Amino acid sequence: MATGLYDELKVIDSDTHWSEPEDLWTARAPAAYRDLVPQVKEVNGKRRWVVNGDTVIGAAHATSAIGPDGAKLYGLDFLGYTNADVHRACLEVPSRLAMMDSLGIWGATLYPNVAGFGSQNFMKVTDEGLRVACVEIYNDYMAEVQASSGNRLLPMAMVPWWDADATVREMRRAKELGLRGIVTCSNPHDSGLPDYAQPVWEPVWETAEGLELPINFHIGASQGDTDWFGRVPYPSWPGELKITIGGTSLFLGNARWMANLLFTDIFERHPGLRLVSVESGVGWIPFFLESLDYQAGETAPEHLKKLPLKPSEYFKRQIYSTFWFESAMLGPAIDYLGADRVMWETDFPHPTCLYPDSGTRTREKLAALTPEVQRKILQDNAAELYKID
């Protein structure tokens, strides 16, 4: 995106990821936790991220499909790459900013890898104090990343979502650190906690609204969602098709929290609350919302009467969604959802990211939209939501 209309914009990428340095936690942990925080160890001959000293939470690869020379890796070769093998833009601020400049991108939100997209991997940490420390250390580090980028890189803060009161405290601390939003577990009941329709979460909604901190629900942000990723593909498929089919299914997994939250009274009681469906795409959402409205009218009319607005109307008022590769249904989806509730992303540097020809492909997808709508999607919506000056 180096020529034309986009020269006049500060384009904001609303979903990217950061390959966490292997010493992120160990270099910052207090002595009592240094051997227990996330770190890379060899387990049965393979490099793994572990917590509690020996509990595996994931493979120690960079989760990046961008090679050291900037070429994109296709297939599953990326799974063998560590931080030492990938482009420095995946984990170093100057290189990331240089990469963004080359692509015509001004700013980007950042989401985690190691902890899981909803930090659900930290549920494997047995000690409550250690679990909270893992979250705080990550947020402190990411605040440093944001500051060193001149506020062009905007990490979304983790929260200790297994404890509503601790979540509120960390939200307030994140705000003080200058972070612009939070990313949390999309379905806490997958881990045996109360679901989001329960009153225990009221302080979280109230605090998010009061602090003007958007709550971001990334795909694959709960144990049930990651289980779904593994269950959908046929067992007989080879690995590349399992990832393809499972990954595509994850986009639709965000329907779980959408449907459930839209039938609560949370949005009615907190009209200033803002949620984001991250990396889910947008083309399927209009059909899904129409389905909720119709289905409720047929099978739950009394519940529908309790809410002044339909589920689709609450969505259009208070929920944002992001897209990157879509074409066929993009225009109709934007028309239905509203141009002020859709944002653009690349998912850099993950395997399905819109790279390296993100500019050309995005221009083609947005060509039929007016300049005003393009400006909202590429710049204004994210700038307003995340308080970017």
JOCOR-V579084 format. One record per run of one state. SS is the DSSP state (2 for helix, 1 for strand, 0 for the rest). FROM is the first residue (numbers start at 0). LEN is the number of residues. If there is no record, write none. Layout:
((SS:FROM:LEN) (SS:FROM:LEN))
This chain:
((0:0:3) (2:3:5) (0:8:3) (1:11:6) (0:17:13) (2:30:3) (0:33:5) (1:38:5) (0:43:2) (1:45:6) (0:51:3) (1:54:5) (0:59:6) (1:65:2) (0:67:4) (1:71:1) (0:72:4) (2:76:4) (0:80:2) (2:82:3) (1:85:1) (0:86:1) (2:87:3) (0:90:2) (2:92:11) (0:103:3) (1:106:5) (0:111:8) (2:119:5) (0:124:3) (2:127:21) (0:148:4) (1:152:3) (0:155:1) (1:156:2) (0:158:5) (2:163:14) (0:177:3) (1:180:3) (0:183:4) (2:187:4) (0:191:7) (2:198:13) (0:211:2) (1:213:5) (0:218:4) (2:222:10) (0:232:6) (2:238:15) (0:253:1) (2:254:8) (0:262:3) (2:265:4) (0:269:5) (1:274:4) (0:278:6) (2:284:15) (0:299:1) (2:300:5) (0:305:5) (2:310:8) (1:318:5) (0:323:6) (2:329:8) (0:337:1) (2:338:3) (1:341:3) (0:344:13) (2:357:9) (0:366:4) (2:370:15) (0:385:4))
